[in-house]
Amino acid sequence: MSSTRLSSKGQVVIPKSIRDKHHWHEGQELEVIDSEDGLVLKEKRPFKKTNLKSVAGCLPYNGKTKSLEELEAAIAQGAMESAKNDDRR
């Protein structure tokens, strides 16, 4: 377990081993979440949370309409590729 100190300016140094593990770099934006157990630091995501309804149709598609079977096959293929990529890490 690592430890650090709060400076007189309210700054905290995150140990290098933790920064490296999370691939955090100088200037990295972090979210600070106050929880019952203390503070949680999370990498700030570049995009706001959204839902399908708000973005559906934003990209034009001029091809033939896909069948439900074609959509399900594409989803299954993407899931398999994602699992393979996770295994490589």
C-alpha positions in Angstrom: 0.0 0.0 0.0 1.3 3.4 -0.9 0.9 6.6 1.1 1.3 10.3 0.4 0.9 13.6 2.2 -1.3 16.6 1.6 0.8 19.7 0.9 0.1 23.2 2.4 -1.5 24.0 -1.0 -3.9 21.1 -0.8 -1.9 19.0 -3.4 -1.4 15.3 -3.3 1.4 13.4 -5.2 0.1 10.1 -6.6 3.0 7.6 -6.4 4.7 6.8 -9.7 3.9 3.1 -9.5 0.1 3.9 -9.4 0.4 6.5 -12.2 2.2 4.0 -14.3 -0.3 1.2 -13.6 -3.2 3.5 -14.7 -1.3 5.1 -17.5 -1.8 8.5 -16.0 0.4 11.3 -17.2 1.2 14.9 -16.5 -2.0 17.0 -17.1 -4.3 13.9 -16.8 -7.8 15.0 -15.8 -9.2 13.0 -12.9 -12.6 12.9 -11.3 -12.7 13.2 -7.5 -15.6 11.3 -6.0 -16.4 11.6 -2.3 -17.5 8.3 -0.9 -18.3 7.0 2.6 -14.9 5.3 2.7 -12.9 8.3 1.5 -12.0 9.7 -1.9 -12.0 7.9 -5.2 -9.9 9.2 -8.2 -11.1 8.1 -11.7 -9.8 9.0 -15.1 -12.1 11.6 -16.6 -13.7 10.3 -19.7 -13.6 12.6 -22.8 -17.3 12.1 -23.6 -20.4 12.7 -21.6 -22.6 9.7 -20.8 -25.4 9.4 -23.4 -28.0 7.0 -24.6 -28.8 5.4 -27.9 -31.9 7.4 -28.5 -30.0 10.7 -28.4 -27.4 9.6 -30.9 -29.4 7.2 -33.2 -29.4 8.4 -36.7 -26.5 10.8 -36.3 -24.4 9.0 -38.9 -25.9 8.5 -42.3 -26.1 5.0 -43.8 -27.0 4.6 -47.4 -26.6 0.8 -47.8 -29.2 -2.0 -47.7 -31.1 -2.4 -44.5 -29.6 -5.1 -42.3 -31.7 -8.0 -41.1 -32.0 -8.9 -37.4 -29.9 -12.0 -38.1 -27.1 -9.9 -39.7 -27.2 -7.5 -36.7 -27.0 -10.4 -34.2 -24.1 -12.0 -36.1 -22.2 -8.7 -36.2 -22.8 -8.3 -32.4 -21.5 -11.8 -31.7 -18.5 -11.3 -33.9 -17.7 -8.0 -32.1 -18.1 -9.7 -28.7 -15.7 -12.5 -29.7 -13.1 -10.0 -31.0 -13.4 -8.0 -27.8 -12.9 -11.1 -25.7 -9.8 -12.0 -27.7 -8.4 -8.5 -27.2 -9.0 -8.8 -23.4 -7.2 -12.1 -23.3 -4.1 -10.5 -24.9 -3.7 -7.9 -22.2 
